[in-house]
Amino acid sequence: MRTRIAVLVISAALFCPAYASAQIYAWRDANGTLVLSDRTIDAPTDVYVVEGAPSYRTTRPQSTELPASRREQFEDLVVEHAAKQDLRPELVRAVIQVESGFNPSARSPKGAMGLLQLMPETATELGVRNAYDPAENIRAGTLYLRRLLDRYEGNEELALAAYNAGSGAVDRYGRRIPPFRETRDYVTRVGSAAERKGARLATAKQIVYKTVEIRDGRAIPTYSTERPTSGTYETLTR
């Protein structure tokens, strides 16, 4: 027996282009495929495969381009906060597109909120009072992205994986993208959205760690590709 669940989901704004806080319906069939719709299904209805998410179907074709008015509505905020956090605007736009479809009212079943889908604890940590306010959401979301990029030495793929699955998961798997289908699909989708704007994701550069050792009364700089386990060090890239 099918159980109808009325939810607002992260991906609904991407998969079903209806704007604002429209109700989203979800059904899961016996094979585990999730069907998302902005209306009830009371008769045979065509469904469409969602690119990059094979276990999802929608009752509207997936749109790869959003109406310009929806993107441009938040463009000044994207440019402003991307510049403040030294982020590429293309990356910020791509994350917003995949996270919420530029819907500031989006809320996921797990409680993620707004354009950049901030989790409640993250929003609190970053001083957000209203996560559905575009200015607050973009300010905090770009700051969080900046922290993740700093943590992973500018590797945008790892930062995005951590944005989706948490930095703990990325670190547990040796600072690699975790083998979760949702996370891998997420990184791919953000990368595709960014690439359509002519900007590929930045991946790992060669990291070199510079340390200073005291030998025979002299300070000797040493270089290694292995992260030091103690002492201070300087991170260099090649």
Beta strands, then each sheet from edge to edge (+ up, - down):
strand 1: 5-7
strand 2: 24-28
strand 3: 34-37
strand 4: 48-50
strand 5: 53-58
strand 6: 207-215
strand 7: 218-224
strand 8: 234-237
sheet 1: 1+ 2- 3+ 5+ 4-
sheet 2: 7+ 6- 8+
end
